[in-house]
Amino acid sequence: NAINLHRMQVLSKWHEEESILIASYALFSRLTDYESPRLSVFSGNIGKLLLQRPGLLILDEGHLARNHDSKLRKSLMQVKTKLRILLSGTIFQNNCCELFNTFHLVRPTFMKDMFQSQENNSPHLFYCGRGRPPKVSHANLSRWKLTIPTQKTNKCRFSPDEEAEPDLGTEDGVESHTRRLFMEKIGKTLENGQTKRGKLLENTINRLRSMTQSFVHYYTGEILKSLPGLNDFTIFLKPSPKQERLLYEIAKVWDRKRALELEYVVSSVCIHPYLFKILSDTDGCAKVNLTNVGDLVTNPEESMKVRFVIKLLRLCQVQNEKLLIFSQNITPLQFLENLLQSDIKFLKGERIMKLHGSLSLGDRQGVIDCFNKPNGNVRVLLASTKACGEGITLTGASRVVFLDILWNPAVMRQAMSRAFRLGQKKEVFVYRLVASGTLEEDKYKRTIWKDWLSRSIFESSINCEKDNTPSPQLKASPSKNMNSKGKDSIENDAMLATLVELDQEYKCILQIVKHDSCLDQGDMSSTGMVDCEMEGHN
């Protein structure tokens, strides 16, 4: 068809001359998927050029190809060139298995290079036993002892093919084996480090740094320091009595094997108990006894998060600031949209708009333009974290609210960067709302750990860029500087200080944690905490 003819013309010109070709991941993956029966011979020829011709491969947001079973990563691994540059502000996403996949994508030989370096220059990086470390080379890599746990975990799952003994005569087999070796000797220690810290964790992080410092370069985002500033807060809120009763009833009857569904339900109830009524047609929800819970209505006072958002929005109106609200699910956004229309009389499409994945590209850009317009009427944008966390600019917002907590902190960091980016004229304030004493608090602790771990792994390349000297030894524990300094940690946010004062009657804001600046895209250690109980607030 005409599209394929145009693509072939572009590719022919690119093939004949030294030039740059820009392609989306989706199109590249589709044109190079030779296992697809829908791939035509014509498209297959285009795919062959894409795999064989590049002299340099540059992957923007390269962490998107972190799943070793994805079609995209399999296609990228087939590109013939060894010259690869991967760009990412959030290279560590969910687990160390994905981290290995990212490293292997950009430098497939990094494990082989490490073993060769060991033979010539250094002690065995992986040896944890007693006595003299054994000599290990890439040639006898297959004989190096592996003790992969047989139990299934959520940290890194291997495919059935990888559970079997890999064929080291193939590239896939070598990658599978080195991935398992990496997880056994590096990944497992890192992922258990939140509960088992100490010298072993410290040594493992330094080993990983040594393995990757030759090709991983970490930059601190100096250009972002020209922006007015970023203030990142986590606010722990006490659930309302109805939320507590409903969460208790859910916990009594829910099948723990349905963990993902439970997480979704708990997250929704933590935003507002009425959302449970919307979800009640599912099997798990139908078993919950609501006799002791009471009627589920849309009253804003029955949710501490919704009440916080409404009060914040009223203050934003006074200060002429715009509010960006994120949620990982679309149902809470629809609920909040209806609530704001009835409570604050914000008209849909005029004062409040919604941005989600089902919008067409034209409608999507129209919403973005309306929100970013300095003198426009739109004051609130409700956005899906999944659909709007990357690739768009929402600098019209100076206040950002996360209604729920995600397991992957990189996604939240990408989302807040929609507002805190070049073009922002105001100081940005971020509020992560956490329902205290619930699953959300566990998720929050895990995200802080992941961010600290990411920082610990990659910060050393700053020193390597400067003087090529080994990085200083790492203290293997995240910052615990949680000492309360009264209201000092929120003194730069008059709006948040006002919300704390307004909450004196309700006593629902239990704790406020202010995090370090995210200018370096990695440091999420807490620098100050307002314990409202210490302030005589609770």
Sequence and secondary structure as in RCSB ss.txt:
>XXXX:A:sequence
NAINLHRMQVLSKWHEEESILIASYALFSRLTDYESPRLSVFSGNIGKLLLQRPGLLILDEGHLARNHDSKLRKS
LMQVKTKLRILLSGTIFQNNCCELFNTFHLVRPTFMKDMFQSQENNSPHLFYCGRGRPPKVSHANLSRWKLTIPT
QKTNKCRFSPDEEAEPDLGTEDGVESHTRRLFMEKIGKTLENGQTKRGKLLENTINRLRSMTQSFVHYYTGEILK
SLPGLNDFTIFLKPSPKQERLLYEIAKVWDRKRALELEYVVSSVCIHPYLFKILSDTDGCAKVNLTNVGDLVTNP
EESMKVRFVIKLLRLCQVQNEKLLIFSQNITPLQFLENLLQSDIKFLKGERIMKLHGSLSLGDRQGVIDCFNKPN
GNVRVLLASTKACGEGITLTGASRVVFLDILWNPAVMRQAMSRAFRLGQKKEVFVYRLVASGTLEEDKYKRTIWK
DWLSRSIFESSINCEKDNTPSPQLKASPSKNMNSKGKDSIENDAMLATLVELDQEYKCILQIVKHDSCLDQGDMS
STGMVDCEMEGHN
>XXXX:A:secstr
 HHHHHHHHHHHHHHHSS      HHHHHHHT TT TT  HHHHHHHHHHHHS S EEEETGGGG  TTSHHHHH
HHT   S EEEE S    S HHHHHHHHHHH TTHHHHHHHHHHHTS  TT  SSSS     STTGGGS      
S  SS    HHHHS   TTSHHHHHHHHHHHHIIIIIHHHHTTTTS SHHHHHHHHHHHHHHTTT      GGGG
GSS EEEEEEEE   HHHHHHHHHHHHH  TT HHHHHHHHHHHHH THHHHHHTTSHHHHT   TTT      G
GG HHHHHHHHHHHHHHHHT  EEEEESSHHHHHHHHHHHHHHT   BTTTEEEE TTS HHHHHHHHHHHH TT
 S  EEEEEHHHHSSS   TT SEEEESS  S HHHHHHHHTTTSSTT  S EEEEEEEETTSHHHHHHHHHHHH
HHHHHHHHTHHHHHHHH        SS      B TTGGGTT HHHHHHHHHTTTT  EEEEEEE   TTS    
EEEEEETTTTT  
